[in-house]
Amino acid sequence: MSHLTSEQRYTISVLLEQNFSKSEIAIVIKKDKSVLTRELKRNCDLRSGNYDFDLAQRKYEKRQKDK
């Protein structure tokens, strides 16, 4: 499955707060760095530019519902 899980999104959020690099985060969540980059581009808060787990999950669920 190529979709990120809510647990992976939470892990991304925590590791970003701890200043892990994108490459390190990709290794931890066991996804290619391009998947992480795409996730950050799609789901960062447009105003602050920060990645928030709850917001990212809501955006993902909305996109799935709208299919």
PDB file of N, H, CA, C and O in Angstrom:
ATOM      1  N   MET A   1       0.846  -1.180   0.000  1.00  0.00           N
ATOM      2  CA  MET A   1       0.000   0.000   0.000  1.00  0.00           C
ATOM      3  C   MET A   1       0.887   1.237   0.000  1.00  0.00           C
ATOM      4  O   MET A   1       1.833   1.327   0.783  1.00  0.00           O
ATOM      5  N   SER A   2       0.585   2.185  -0.873  1.00  0.00           N
ATOM      6  H   SER A   2      -0.184   2.112  -1.508  1.00  0.00           H
ATOM      7  CA  SER A   2       1.435   3.361  -1.006  1.00  0.00           C
ATOM      8  C   SER A   2       0.982   4.527  -0.134  1.00  0.00           C
ATOM      9  O   SER A   2       1.720   5.500   0.023  1.00  0.00           O
ATOM     10  N   HIS A   3      -0.218   4.445   0.435  1.00  0.00           N
ATOM     11  H   HIS A   3      -0.818   3.655   0.307  1.00  0.00           H
ATOM     12  CA  HIS A   3      -0.702   5.533   1.285  1.00  0.00           C
ATOM     13  C   HIS A   3       0.016   5.513   2.631  1.00  0.00           C
ATOM     14  O   HIS A   3       0.399   4.459   3.138  1.00  0.00           O
ATOM     15  N   LEU A   4       0.186   6.700   3.190  1.00  0.00           N
ATOM     16  H   LEU A   4      -0.125   7.556   2.778  1.00  0.00           H
ATOM     17  CA  LEU A   4       0.737   6.787   4.534  1.00  0.00           C
ATOM     18  C   LEU A   4      -0.367   6.502   5.545  1.00  0.00           C
ATOM     19  O   LEU A   4      -1.525   6.865   5.335  1.00  0.00           O
ATOM     20  N   THR A   5      -0.004   5.858   6.626  1.00  0.00           N
ATOM     21  H   THR A   5       0.936   5.563   6.797  1.00  0.00           H
ATOM     22  CA  THR A   5      -0.961   5.608   7.698  1.00  0.00           C
ATOM     23  C   THR A   5      -1.001   6.819   8.624  1.00  0.00           C
ATOM     24  O   THR A   5      -0.127   7.684   8.570  1.00  0.00           O
ATOM     25  N   SER A   6      -2.015   6.868   9.467  1.00  0.00           N
ATOM     26  H   SER A   6      -2.725   6.165   9.510  1.00  0.00           H
ATOM     27  CA  SER A   6      -2.082   7.961  10.442  1.00  0.00           C
ATOM     28  C   SER A   6      -0.885   7.890  11.393  1.00  0.00           C
ATOM     29  O   SER A   6      -0.391   8.924  11.841  1.00  0.00           O
ATOM     30  N   GLU A   7      -0.420   6.681  11.702  1.00  0.00           N
ATOM     31  H   GLU A   7      -0.821   5.841  11.338  1.00  0.00           H
ATOM     32  CA  GLU A   7       0.755   6.526  12.560  1.00  0.00           C
ATOM     33  C   GLU A   7       2.000   7.105  11.890  1.00  0.00           C
ATOM     34  O   GLU A   7       2.824   7.742  12.546  1.00  0.00           O
ATOM     35  N   GLN A   8       2.132   6.883  10.589  1.00  0.00           N
ATOM     36  H   GLN A   8       1.463   6.366  10.056  1.00  0.00           H
ATOM     37  CA  GLN A   8       3.276   7.441   9.866  1.00  0.00           C
ATOM     38  C   GLN A   8       3.194   8.965   9.828  1.00  0.00           C
ATOM     39  O   GLN A   8       4.214   9.643   9.957  1.00  0.00           O
ATOM     40  N   ARG A   9       2.006   9.502   9.653  1.00  0.00           N
ATOM     41  H   ARG A   9       1.178   8.952   9.548  1.00  0.00           H
ATOM     42  CA  ARG A   9       1.842  10.966   9.666  1.00  0.00           C
ATOM     43  C   ARG A   9       2.214  11.539  11.032  1.00  0.00           C
ATOM     44  O   ARG A   9       2.859  12.584  11.122  1.00  0.00           O
ATOM     45  N   TYR A  10       1.807  10.856  12.079  1.00  0.00           N
ATOM     46  H   TYR A  10       1.284  10.007  12.006  1.00  0.00           H
ATOM     47  CA  TYR A  10       2.155  11.301  13.430  1.00  0.00           C
ATOM     48  C   TYR A  10       3.672  11.267  13.617  1.00  0.00           C
ATOM     49  O   TYR A  10       4.253  12.204  14.165  1.00  0.00           O
ATOM     50  N   THR A  11       4.304  10.202  13.165  1.00  0.00           N
ATOM     51  H   THR A  11       3.832   9.441  12.720  1.00  0.00           H
ATOM     52  CA  THR A  11       5.756  10.075  13.272  1.00  0.00           C
ATOM     53  C   THR A  11       6.452  11.195  12.519  1.00  0.00           C
ATOM     54  O   THR A  11       7.421  11.767  13.019  1.00  0.00           O
ATOM     55  N   ILE A  12       5.975  11.512  11.330  1.00  0.00           N
ATOM     56  H   ILE A  12       5.188  11.047  10.924  1.00  0.00           H
ATOM     57  CA  ILE A  12       6.543  12.621  10.552  1.00  0.00           C
ATOM     58  C   ILE A  12       6.482  13.904  11.371  1.00  0.00           C
ATOM     59  O   ILE A  12       7.469  14.634  11.463  1.00  0.00           O
ATOM     60  N   SER A  13       5.338  14.173  11.956  1.00  0.00           N
ATOM     61  H   SER A  13       4.537  13.580  11.881  1.00  0.00           H
ATOM     62  CA  SER A  13       5.143  15.387  12.742  1.00  0.00           C
ATOM     63  C   SER A  13       6.134  15.464  13.906  1.00  0.00           C
ATOM     64  O   SER A  13       6.763  16.498  14.129  1.00  0.00           O
ATOM     65  N   VAL A  14       6.263  14.373  14.636  1.00  0.00           N
ATOM     66  H   VAL A  14       5.752  13.533  14.455  1.00  0.00           H
ATOM     67  CA  VAL A  14       7.164  14.333  15.794  1.00  0.00           C
ATOM     68  C   VAL A  14       8.618  14.507  15.360  1.00  0.00           C
ATOM     69  O   VAL A  14       9.365  15.266  15.977  1.00  0.00           O
ATOM     70  N   LEU A  15       9.015  13.813  14.310  1.00  0.00           N
ATOM     71  H   LEU A  15       8.408  13.196  13.809  1.00  0.00           H
ATOM     72  CA  LEU A  15      10.410  13.877  13.872  1.00  0.00           C
ATOM     73  C   LEU A  15      10.763  15.235  13.277  1.00  0.00           C
ATOM     74  O   LEU A  15      11.891  15.702  13.432  1.00  0.00           O
ATOM     75  N   LEU A  16       9.818  15.870  12.604  1.00  0.00           N
ATOM     76  H   LEU A  16       8.901  15.491  12.478  1.00  0.00           H
ATOM     77  CA  LEU A  16      10.071  17.224  12.098  1.00  0.00           C
ATOM     78  C   LEU A  16      10.313  18.193  13.256  1.00  0.00           C
ATOM     79  O   LEU A  16      11.185  19.058  13.179  1.00  0.00           O
ATOM     80  N   GLU A  17       9.535  18.041  14.327  1.00  0.00           N
ATOM     81  H   GLU A  17       8.826  17.338  14.389  1.00  0.00           H
ATOM     82  CA  GLU A  17       9.722  18.884  15.511  1.00  0.00           C
ATOM     83  C   GLU A  17      11.095  18.669  16.136  1.00  0.00           C
ATOM     84  O   GLU A  17      11.645  19.575  16.762  1.00  0.00           O
ATOM     85  N   GLN A  18      11.645  17.473  15.966  1.00  0.00           N
ATOM     86  H   GLN A  18      11.198  16.737  15.458  1.00  0.00           H
ATOM     87  CA  GLN A  18      12.959  17.141  16.518  1.00  0.00           C
ATOM     88  C   GLN A  18      14.079  17.411  15.513  1.00  0.00           C
ATOM     89  O   GLN A  18      15.223  17.011  15.727  1.00  0.00           O
ATOM     90  N   ASN A  19      13.742  18.090  14.419  1.00  0.00           N
ATOM     91  H   ASN A  19      12.812  18.415  14.245  1.00  0.00           H
ATOM     92  CA  ASN A  19      14.705  18.507  13.392  1.00  0.00           C
ATOM     93  C   ASN A  19      15.411  17.359  12.679  1.00  0.00           C
ATOM     94  O   ASN A  19      16.570  17.492  12.287  1.00  0.00           O
ATOM     95  N   PHE A  20      14.719  16.232  12.509  1.00  0.00           N
ATOM     96  H   PHE A  20      13.777  16.124  12.828  1.00  0.00           H
ATOM     97  CA  PHE A  20      15.257  15.155  11.683  1.00  0.00           C
ATOM     98  C   PHE A  20      15.222  15.613  10.228  1.00  0.00           C
ATOM     99  O   PHE A  20      14.362  16.406   9.843  1.00  0.00           O
ATOM    100  N   SER A  21      16.151  15.117   9.427  1.00  0.00           N
ATOM    101  H   SER A  21      16.849  14.473   9.739  1.00  0.00           H
ATOM    102  CA  SER A  21      16.145  15.448   8.000  1.00  0.00           C
ATOM    103  C   SER A  21      15.063  14.629   7.295  1.00  0.00           C
ATOM    104  O   SER A  21      14.572  13.634   7.827  1.00  0.00           O
ATOM    105  N   LYS A  22      14.707  15.063   6.098  1.00  0.00           N
ATOM    106  H   LYS A  22      15.106  15.871   5.665  1.00  0.00           H
ATOM    107  CA  LYS A  22      13.709  14.322   5.317  1.00  0.00           C
ATOM    108  C   LYS A  22      14.194  12.906   5.023  1.00  0.00           C
ATOM    109  O   LYS A  22      13.410  11.958   5.052  1.00  0.00           O
ATOM    110  N   SER A  23      15.471  12.768   4.744  1.00  0.00           N
ATOM    111  H   SER A  23      16.108  13.539   4.720  1.00  0.00           H
ATOM    112  CA  SER A  23      16.027  11.439   4.468  1.00  0.00           C
ATOM    113  C   SER A  23      15.912  10.531   5.685  1.00  0.00           C
ATOM    114  O   SER A  23      15.562   9.358   5.559  1.00  0.00           O
ATOM    115  N   GLU A  24      16.207  11.075   6.861  1.00  0.00           N
ATOM    116  H   GLU A  24      16.491  12.028   6.962  1.00  0.00           H
ATOM    117  CA  GLU A  24      16.113  10.282   8.090  1.00  0.00           C
ATOM    118  C   GLU A  24      14.665   9.884   8.373  1.00  0.00           C
ATOM    119  O   GLU A  24      14.394   8.749   8.765  1.00  0.00           O
ATOM    120  N   ILE A  25      13.749  10.810   8.174  1.00  0.00           N
ATOM    121  H   ILE A  25      13.970  11.732   7.855  1.00  0.00           H
ATOM    122  CA  ILE A  25      12.333  10.525   8.413  1.00  0.00           C
ATOM    123  C   ILE A  25      11.845   9.446   7.450  1.00  0.00           C
ATOM    124  O   ILE A  25      11.119   8.535   7.849  1.00  0.00           O
ATOM    125  N   ALA A  26      12.242   9.547   6.193  1.00  0.00           N
ATOM    126  H   ALA A  26      12.832  10.287   5.869  1.00  0.00           H
ATOM    127  CA  ALA A  26      11.838   8.556   5.194  1.00  0.00           C
ATOM    128  C   ALA A  26      12.294   7.153   5.600  1.00  0.00           C
ATOM    129  O   ALA A  26      11.563   6.181   5.415  1.00  0.00           O
ATOM    130  N   ILE A  27      13.478   7.057   6.140  1.00  0.00           N
ATOM    131  H   ILE A  27      14.072   7.847   6.291  1.00  0.00           H
ATOM    132  CA  ILE A  27      13.988   5.756   6.593  1.00  0.00           C
ATOM    133  C   ILE A  27      13.142   5.230   7.750  1.00  0.00           C
ATOM    134  O   ILE A  27      12.770   4.056   7.770  1.00  0.00           O
ATOM    135  N   VAL A  28      12.843   6.096   8.708  1.00  0.00           N
ATOM    136  H   VAL A  28      13.145   7.049   8.692  1.00  0.00           H
ATOM    137  CA  VAL A  28      12.072   5.682   9.888  1.00  0.00           C
ATOM    138  C   VAL A  28      10.673   5.206   9.502  1.00  0.00           C
ATOM    139  O   VAL A  28      10.200   4.198  10.025  1.00  0.00           O
ATOM    140  N   ILE A  29      10.006   5.920   8.591  1.00  0.00           N
ATOM    141  H   ILE A  29      10.391   6.739   8.165  1.00  0.00           H
ATOM    142  CA  ILE A  29       8.636   5.534   8.214  1.00  0.00           C
ATOM    143  C   ILE A  29       8.614   4.485   7.100  1.00  0.00           C
ATOM    144  O   ILE A  29       7.549   4.035   6.677  1.00  0.00           O
ATOM    145  N   LYS A  30       9.806   4.104   6.633  1.00  0.00           N
ATOM    146  H   LYS A  30      10.671   4.470   6.977  1.00  0.00           H
ATOM    147  CA  LYS A  30       9.945   3.056   5.613  1.00  0.00           C
ATOM    148  C   LYS A  30       9.245   3.412   4.305  1.00  0.00           C
ATOM    149  O   LYS A  30       8.563   2.588   3.696  1.00  0.00           O
ATOM    150  N   LYS A  31       9.434   4.665   3.894  1.00  0.00           N
ATOM    151  H   LYS A  31       9.988   5.334   4.389  1.00  0.00           H
ATOM    152  CA  LYS A  31       8.904   5.151   2.616  1.00  0.00           C
ATOM    153  C   LYS A  31      10.014   5.886   1.886  1.00  0.00           C
ATOM    154  O   LYS A  31      10.962   6.371   2.503  1.00  0.00           O
ATOM    155  N   ASP A  32       9.892   5.965   0.576  1.00  0.00           N
ATOM    156  H   ASP A  32       9.122   5.571   0.074  1.00  0.00           H
ATOM    157  CA  ASP A  32      10.848   6.720  -0.222  1.00  0.00           C
ATOM    158  C   ASP A  32      10.775   8.198   0.144  1.00  0.00           C
ATOM    159  O   ASP A  32       9.721   8.706   0.523  1.00  0.00           O
ATOM    160  N   LYS A  33      11.898   8.869   0.025  1.00  0.00           N
ATOM    161  H   LYS A  33      12.755   8.456  -0.283  1.00  0.00           H
ATOM    162  CA  LYS A  33      11.951  10.300   0.347  1.00  0.00           C
ATOM    163  C   LYS A  33      10.953  11.096  -0.491  1.00  0.00           C
ATOM    164  O   LYS A  33      10.415  12.097  -0.017  1.00  0.00           O
ATOM    165  N   SER A  34      10.698  10.669  -1.725  1.00  0.00           N
ATOM    166  H   SER A  34      11.135   9.856  -2.110  1.00  0.00           H
ATOM    167  CA  SER A  34       9.748  11.383  -2.584  1.00  0.00           C
ATOM    168  C   SER A  34       8.328  11.321  -2.016  1.00  0.00           C
ATOM    169  O   SER A  34       7.555  12.264  -2.183  1.00  0.00           O
ATOM    170  N   VAL A  35       7.983  10.228  -1.354  1.00  0.00           N
ATOM    171  H   VAL A  35       8.611   9.462  -1.218  1.00  0.00           H
ATOM    172  CA  VAL A  35       6.666  10.099  -0.720  1.00  0.00           C
ATOM    173  C   VAL A  35       6.540  11.126   0.403  1.00  0.00           C
ATOM    174  O   VAL A  35       5.507  11.779   0.551  1.00  0.00           O
ATOM    175  N   LEU A  36       7.599  11.257   1.186  1.00  0.00           N
ATOM    176  H   LEU A  36       8.438  10.727   1.066  1.00  0.00           H
ATOM    177  CA  LEU A  36       7.602  12.232   2.277  1.00  0.00           C
ATOM    178  C   LEU A  36       7.516  13.654   1.738  1.00  0.00           C
ATOM    179  O   LEU A  36       6.753  14.471   2.253  1.00  0.00           O
ATOM    180  N   THR A  37       8.290  13.949   0.711  1.00  0.00           N
ATOM    181  H   THR A  37       8.909  13.285   0.293  1.00  0.00           H
ATOM    182  CA  THR A  37       8.275  15.285   0.117  1.00  0.00           C
ATOM    183  C   THR A  37       6.881  15.631  -0.400  1.00  0.00           C
ATOM    184  O   THR A  37       6.398  16.744  -0.193  1.00  0.00           O
ATOM    185  N   ARG A  38       6.241  14.685  -1.067  1.00  0.00           N
ATOM    186  H   ARG A  38       6.634  13.781  -1.235  1.00  0.00           H
ATOM    187  CA  ARG A  38       4.884  14.894  -1.584  1.00  0.00           C
ATOM    188  C   ARG A  38       3.893  15.101  -0.434  1.00  0.00           C
ATOM    189  O   ARG A  38       3.013  15.958  -0.517  1.00  0.00           O
ATOM    190  N   GLU A  39       4.036  14.324   0.627  1.00  0.00           N
ATOM    191  H   GLU A  39       4.750  13.628   0.695  1.00  0.00           H
ATOM    192  CA  GLU A  39       3.169  14.472   1.802  1.00  0.00           C
ATOM    193  C   GLU A  39       3.303  15.871   2.400  1.00  0.00           C
ATOM    194  O   GLU A  39       2.299  16.500   2.737  1.00  0.00           O
ATOM    195  N   LEU A  40       4.517  16.352   2.531  1.00  0.00           N
ATOM    196  H   LEU A  40       5.331  15.841   2.257  1.00  0.00           H
ATOM    197  CA  LEU A  40       4.739  17.680   3.106  1.00  0.00           C
ATOM    198  C   LEU A  40       4.175  18.769   2.200  1.00  0.00           C
ATOM    199  O   LEU A  40       3.594  19.744   2.676  1.00  0.00           O
ATOM    200  N   LYS A  41       4.350  18.597   0.902  1.00  0.00           N
ATOM    201  H   LYS A  41       4.822  17.805   0.515  1.00  0.00           H
ATOM    202  CA  LYS A  41       3.838  19.590  -0.047  1.00  0.00           C
ATOM    203  C   LYS A  41       2.311  19.650  -0.002  1.00  0.00           C
ATOM    204  O   LYS A  41       1.731  20.736  -0.030  1.00  0.00           O
ATOM    205  N   ARG A  42       1.666  18.503   0.066  1.00  0.00           N
ATOM    206  H   ARG A  42       2.137  17.621   0.089  1.00  0.00           H
ATOM    207  CA  ARG A  42       0.200  18.443   0.038  1.00  0.00           C
ATOM    208  C   ARG A  42      -0.446  18.862   1.352  1.00  0.00           C
ATOM    209  O   ARG A  42      -1.535  19.436   1.357  1.00  0.00           O
ATOM    210  N   ASN A  43       0.216  18.579   2.455  1.00  0.00           N
ATOM    211  H   ASN A  43       1.101  18.113   2.451  1.00  0.00           H
ATOM    212  CA  ASN A  43      -0.478  18.653   3.741  1.00  0.00           C
ATOM    213  C   ASN A  43       0.082  19.633   4.755  1.00  0.00           C
ATOM    214  O   ASN A  43      -0.350  19.623   5.908  1.00  0.00           O
ATOM    215  N   CYS A  44       1.021  20.471   4.374  1.00  0.00           N
ATOM    216  H   CYS A  44       1.373  20.479   3.438  1.00  0.00           H
ATOM    217  CA  CYS A  44       1.486  21.502   5.301  1.00  0.00           C
ATOM    218  C   CYS A  44       0.431  22.595   5.413  1.00  0.00           C
ATOM    219  O   CYS A  44      -0.324  22.849   4.474  1.00  0.00           O
ATOM    220  N   ASP A  45       0.394  23.226   6.560  1.00  0.00           N
ATOM    221  H   ASP A  45       1.007  23.020   7.323  1.00  0.00           H
ATOM    222  CA  ASP A  45      -0.506  24.360   6.773  1.00  0.00           C
ATOM    223  C   ASP A  45      -0.084  25.479   5.833  1.00  0.00           C
ATOM    224  O   ASP A  45       1.074  25.897   5.846  1.00  0.00           O
ATOM    225  N   LEU A  46      -1.006  25.965   5.023  1.00  0.00           N
ATOM    226  H   LEU A  46      -1.947  25.626   5.012  1.00  0.00           H
ATOM    227  CA  LEU A  46      -0.676  26.978   4.020  1.00  0.00           C
ATOM    228  C   LEU A  46      -0.240  28.293   4.645  1.00  0.00           C
ATOM    229  O   LEU A  46       0.597  28.999   4.082  1.00  0.00           O
ATOM    230  N   ARG A  47      -0.794  28.628   5.797  1.00  0.00           N
ATOM    231  H   ARG A  47      -1.473  28.055   6.255  1.00  0.00           H
ATOM    232  CA  ARG A  47      -0.439  29.900   6.440  1.00  0.00           C
ATOM    233  C   ARG A  47       0.900  29.836   7.151  1.00  0.00           C
ATOM    234  O   ARG A  47       1.741  30.715   6.969  1.00  0.00           O
ATOM    235  N   SER A  48       1.104  28.816   7.950  1.00  0.00           N
ATOM    236  H   SER A  48       0.421  28.101   8.097  1.00  0.00           H
ATOM    237  CA  SER A  48       2.330  28.744   8.752  1.00  0.00           C
ATOM    238  C   SER A  48       3.458  27.991   8.050  1.00  0.00           C
ATOM    239  O   SER A  48       4.632  28.201   8.356  1.00  0.00           O
ATOM    240  N   GLY A  49       3.101  27.110   7.105  1.00  0.00           N
ATOM    241  H   GLY A  49       2.147  26.940   6.856  1.00  0.00           H
ATOM    242  CA  GLY A  49       4.108  26.286   6.446  1.00  0.00           C
ATOM    243  C   GLY A  49       4.532  25.092   7.281  1.00  0.00           C
ATOM    244  O   GLY A  49       5.420  24.339   6.883  1.00  0.00           O
ATOM    245  N   ASN A  50       3.901  24.912   8.441  1.00  0.00           N
ATOM    246  H   ASN A  50       3.179  25.525   8.764  1.00  0.00           H
ATOM    247  CA  ASN A  50       4.250  23.811   9.334  1.00  0.00           C
ATOM    248  C   ASN A  50       3.420  22.572   9.012  1.00  0.00           C
ATOM    249  O   ASN A  50       2.306  22.662   8.497  1.00  0.00           O
ATOM    250  N   TYR A  51       3.993  21.418   9.330  1.00  0.00           N
ATOM    251  H   TYR A  51       4.898  21.344   9.748  1.00  0.00           H
ATOM    252  CA  TYR A  51       3.283  20.155   9.151  1.00  0.00           C
ATOM    253  C   TYR A  51       2.611  19.796  10.463  1.00  0.00           C
ATOM    254  O   TYR A  51       3.276  19.656  11.490  1.00  0.00           O
ATOM    255  N   ASP A  52       1.308  19.650  10.430  1.00  0.00           N
ATOM    256  H   ASP A  52       0.769  19.764   9.596  1.00  0.00           H
ATOM    257  CA  ASP A  52       0.535  19.293  11.613  1.00  0.00           C
ATOM    258  C   ASP A  52      -0.176  17.977  11.335  1.00  0.00           C
ATOM    259  O   ASP A  52      -0.913  17.852  10.356  1.00  0.00           O
ATOM    260  N   PHE A  53       0.046  17.009  12.193  1.00  0.00           N
ATOM    261  H   PHE A  53       0.644  17.110  12.989  1.00  0.00           H
ATOM    262  CA  PHE A  53      -0.514  15.672  12.012  1.00  0.00           C
ATOM    263  C   PHE A  53      -2.029  15.693  11.823  1.00  0.00           C
ATOM    264  O   PHE A  53      -2.546  15.084  10.887  1.00  0.00           O
ATOM    265  N   ASP A  54      -2.739  16.387  12.701  1.00  0.00           N
ATOM    266  H   ASP A  54      -2.320  16.882  13.462  1.00  0.00           H
ATOM    267  CA  ASP A  54      -4.207  16.402  12.625  1.00  0.00           C
ATOM    268  C   ASP A  54      -4.698  17.013  11.319  1.00  0.00           C
ATOM    269  O   ASP A  54      -5.597  16.474  10.673  1.00  0.00           O
ATOM    270  N   LEU A  55      -4.111  18.129  10.936  1.00  0.00           N
ATOM    271  H   LEU A  55      -3.380  18.567  11.461  1.00  0.00           H
ATOM    272  CA  LEU A  55      -4.491  18.788   9.684  1.00  0.00           C
ATOM    273  C   LEU A  55      -4.184  17.889   8.489  1.00  0.00           C
ATOM    274  O   LEU A  55      -5.003  17.755   7.580  1.00  0.00           O
ATOM    275  N   ALA A  56      -3.012  17.280   8.494  1.00  0.00           N
ATOM    276  H   ALA A  56      -2.346  17.389   9.233  1.00  0.00           H
ATOM    277  CA  ALA A  56      -2.618  16.399   7.391  1.00  0.00           C
ATOM    278  C   ALA A  56      -3.584  15.229   7.256  1.00  0.00           C
ATOM    279  O   ALA A  56      -3.969  14.863   6.145  1.00  0.00           O
ATOM    280  N   GLN A  57      -3.973  14.647   8.376  1.00  0.00           N
ATOM    281  H   GLN A  57      -3.660  14.944   9.278  1.00  0.00           H
ATOM    282  CA  GLN A  57      -4.892  13.509   8.338  1.00  0.00           C
ATOM    283  C   GLN A  57      -6.263  13.935   7.825  1.00  0.00           C
ATOM    284  O   GLN A  57      -6.883  13.218   7.039  1.00  0.00           O
ATOM    285  N   ARG A  58      -6.738  15.095   8.263  1.00  0.00           N
ATOM    286  H   ARG A  58      -6.234  15.677   8.901  1.00  0.00           H
ATOM    287  CA  ARG A  58      -8.043  15.592   7.785  1.00  0.00           C
ATOM    288  C   ARG A  58      -8.013  15.856   6.282  1.00  0.00           C
ATOM    289  O   ARG A  58      -8.961  15.520   5.572  1.00  0.00           O
ATOM    290  N   LYS A  59      -6.918  16.461   5.794  1.00  0.00           N
ATOM    291  H   LYS A  59      -6.148  16.734   6.371  1.00  0.00           H
ATOM    292  CA  LYS A  59      -6.801  16.731   4.356  1.00  0.00           C
ATOM    293  C   LYS A  59      -6.802  15.422   3.574  1.00  0.00           C
ATOM    294  O   LYS A  59      -7.460  15.314   2.539  1.00  0.00           O
ATOM    295  N   TYR A  60      -6.068  14.431   4.065  1.00  0.00           N
ATOM    296  H   TYR A  60      -5.533  14.519   4.906  1.00  0.00           H
ATOM    297  CA  TYR A  60      -6.020  13.125   3.408  1.00  0.00           C
ATOM    298  C   TYR A  60      -7.415  12.497   3.355  1.00  0.00           C
ATOM    299  O   TYR A  60      -7.852  12.025   2.305  1.00  0.00           O
ATOM    300  N   GLU A  61      -8.108  12.496   4.495  1.00  0.00           N
ATOM    301  H   GLU A  61      -7.753  12.879   5.348  1.00  0.00           H
ATOM    302  CA  GLU A  61      -9.432  11.885   4.550  1.00  0.00           C
ATOM    303  C   GLU A  61     -10.418  12.601   3.630  1.00  0.00           C
ATOM    304  O   GLU A  61     -11.263  11.958   3.007  1.00  0.00           O
ATOM    305  N   LYS A  62     -10.318  13.912   3.541  1.00  0.00           N
ATOM    306  H   LYS A  62      -9.632  14.435   4.047  1.00  0.00           H
ATOM    307  CA  LYS A  62     -11.195  14.670   2.643  1.00  0.00           C
ATOM    308  C   LYS A  62     -10.923  14.299   1.191  1.00  0.00           C
ATOM    309  O   LYS A  62     -11.860  14.112   0.414  1.00  0.00           O
ATOM    310  N   ARG A  63      -9.650  14.191   0.817  1.00  0.00           N
ATOM    311  H   ARG A  63      -8.889  14.343   1.448  1.00  0.00           H
ATOM    312  CA  ARG A  63      -9.327  13.807  -0.562  1.00  0.00           C
ATOM    313  C   ARG A  63      -9.858  12.416  -0.879  1.00  0.00           C
ATOM    314  O   ARG A  63     -10.346  12.178  -1.984  1.00  0.00           O
ATOM    315  N   GLN A  64      -9.770  11.498   0.073  1.00  0.00           N
ATOM    316  H   GLN A  64      -9.374  11.691   0.970  1.00  0.00           H
ATOM    317  CA  GLN A  64     -10.277  10.144  -0.152  1.00  0.00           C
ATOM    318  C   GLN A  64     -11.797  10.144  -0.305  1.00  0.00           C
ATOM    319  O   GLN A  64     -12.348   9.424  -1.138  1.00  0.00           O
ATOM    320  N   LYS A  65     -12.456  10.949   0.497  1.00  0.00           N
ATOM    321  H   LYS A  65     -12.008  11.534   1.173  1.00  0.00           H
ATOM    322  CA  LYS A  65     -13.915  11.036   0.445  1.00  0.00           C
ATOM    323  C   LYS A  65     -14.385  11.648  -0.867  1.00  0.00           C
ATOM    324  O   LYS A  65     -15.415  11.244  -1.407  1.00  0.00           O
ATOM    325  N   ASP A  66     -13.638  12.618  -1.382  1.00  0.00           N
ATOM    326  H   ASP A  66     -12.801  12.946  -0.944  1.00  0.00           H
ATOM    327  CA  ASP A  66     -14.021  13.333  -2.600  1.00  0.00           C
ATOM    328  C   ASP A  66     -13.768  12.541  -3.877  1.00  0.00           C
ATOM    329  O   ASP A  66     -14.157  12.982  -4.958  1.00  0.00           O
ATOM    330  N   LYS A  67     -13.128  11.386  -3.774  1.00  0.00           N
ATOM    331  H   LYS A  67     -12.812  11.027  -2.896  1.00  0.00           H
ATOM    332  CA  LYS A  67     -12.833  10.589  -4.976  1.00  0.00           C
ATOM    333  C   LYS A  67     -14.096  10.052  -5.597  1.00  0.00           C
ATOM    334  O   LYS A  67     -14.038   9.361  -6.614  1.00  0.00           O
TER     335      LYS A  67
END
